């Protein structure tokens, strides 16, 4: 099947895939929480622009855990164990680096669309 580069959904999917990791770190800046709540936080922070699925979020969280950006601790709630993720200092640094890069990228996008102001 050919890629439809003129489709809004194509560009939306590309942007969401690129920003998902950044938004997950952003959601964890509000404090430790479990995966479903991270999905809800990202949804709220992005006004439903990006809503990661379980199939997206858990591989990203594992990757962040492996590189030391996130910790994961089991928590017992109503007889069930769930994983609670927390941002580490390295994760905070990663979020700051992401902010700087995305801000620079947005300046370029704003020039491309004829809007010199940064949102």
C-alpha positions as CSV (number, residue, x, y, z in Angstrom):
1,X,0.0,0.0,0.0
2,X,1.4,3.4,-1.0
3,X,1.9,6.1,1.7
4,X,-0.5,9.0,1.3
5,X,1.8,12.0,2.1
6,X,-1.1,14.4,1.6
7,X,-3.1,12.8,4.4
8,X,-3.5,14.6,7.7
9,X,-3.6,11.3,9.5
10,X,-0.2,10.4,8.0
11,X,1.5,13.6,9.3
12,X,-0.4,13.3,12.6
13,X,0.9,9.7,13.2
14,X,4.5,10.8,12.3
15,X,4.3,13.7,14.7
16,X,2.8,11.7,17.5
17,X,5.4,8.9,17.1
18,X,8.1,11.5,17.3
19,X,6.7,13.4,20.3
20,X,5.4,10.4,22.3
21,X,8.6,9.9,24.3
22,X,8.8,13.6,25.1
23,X,5.2,13.7,26.2
24,X,5.7,10.6,28.5
25,X,8.6,12.4,30.2
26,X,6.5,15.5,30.5
27,X,3.7,13.5,32.1
28,X,6.1,12.0,34.7
29,X,7.2,15.5,35.6
30,X,4.0,15.7,37.6
31,X,5.2,12.8,39.8
32,X,5.3,9.0,40.0
33,X,2.4,7.1,38.6
34,X,1.3,3.9,36.8
35,X,1.0,3.4,33.0
36,X,-2.7,4.1,32.6
37,X,-2.4,7.4,34.5
38,X,0.6,8.4,32.2
39,X,-1.7,7.8,29.2
40,X,-4.4,10.0,30.8
41,X,-1.8,12.7,31.7
42,X,-0.5,12.8,28.2
43,X,-4.0,13.0,26.8
44,X,-4.7,16.0,29.2
45,X,-1.4,17.8,28.6
46,X,-1.8,17.6,24.9
47,X,-5.6,18.4,24.8
48,X,-6.1,14.9,23.2
49,X,-3.6,15.6,20.4
50,X,-1.5,12.7,21.5
51,X,-3.0,9.7,23.3
52,X,-0.5,6.9,23.5
53,X,-1.8,3.3,23.5
54,X,-0.7,0.6,25.9
55,X,1.3,-0.9,22.9
56,X,3.2,2.4,22.7
57,X,3.7,3.4,26.2
58,X,5.1,0.3,27.8
59,X,8.0,-0.3,25.4
60,X,8.9,3.4,25.8
61,X,8.8,3.1,29.6
62,X,11.0,-0.1,29.4
63,X,13.5,1.8,27.2
64,X,13.5,4.7,29.7
65,X,14.0,2.3,32.5
66,X,16.9,0.6,30.8
67,X,18.7,3.8,30.2
68,X,18.1,5.2,33.7
69,X,15.6,7.9,32.9
70,X,12.8,6.2,34.8
71,X,12.5,3.9,37.8
72,X,9.8,1.3,38.2
73,X,8.5,0.1,41.6
74,X,5.7,-2.4,42.3
75,X,2.8,-1.0,44.3
76,X,-0.1,-3.1,45.8
77,X,-3.5,-1.5,45.2
78,X,-6.7,-3.4,46.1
79,X,-4.9,-6.7,46.1
80,X,-3.3,-6.1,42.7
81,X,0.2,-5.2,41.9
82,X,0.9,-2.4,39.5
83,X,4.1,-0.7,38.3
84,X,4.7,2.9,39.4
85,X,7.1,4.8,37.2
86,X,9.1,7.8,38.4
87,X,11.4,10.2,36.6
88,X,15.0,10.2,37.7
89,X,17.4,13.1,37.6
90,X,18.7,11.7,34.2
91,X,15.0,11.6,33.0
92,X,14.6,15.3,34.0
93,X,17.8,16.1,32.0
94,X,16.4,14.2,29.1
95,X,13.1,16.2,29.3
96,X,15.1,19.5,29.4
97,X,17.1,18.4,26.4
98,X,13.9,17.5,24.5
99,X,12.4,20.9,25.4
100,X,15.4,22.7,23.9
101,X,15.3,20.6,20.7
102,X,11.6,20.8,20.1
103,X,11.6,24.5,20.8
104,X,14.3,25.0,18.1
105,X,12.3,22.8,15.7
106,X,9.1,24.7,16.3
107,X,10.9,27.9,15.3
108,X,11.8,26.3,12.0
109,X,8.2,25.0,11.5
110,X,6.8,28.5,12.3
111,X,9.1,30.0,9.6
112,X,7.9,27.3,7.1
113,X,4.3,28.2,7.7
114,X,4.9,31.9,7.7
115,X,4.4,32.5,11.4
116,X,7.6,33.9,13.0
117,X,6.2,33.8,16.6
118,X,6.9,30.8,18.8
119,X,3.8,29.5,20.5
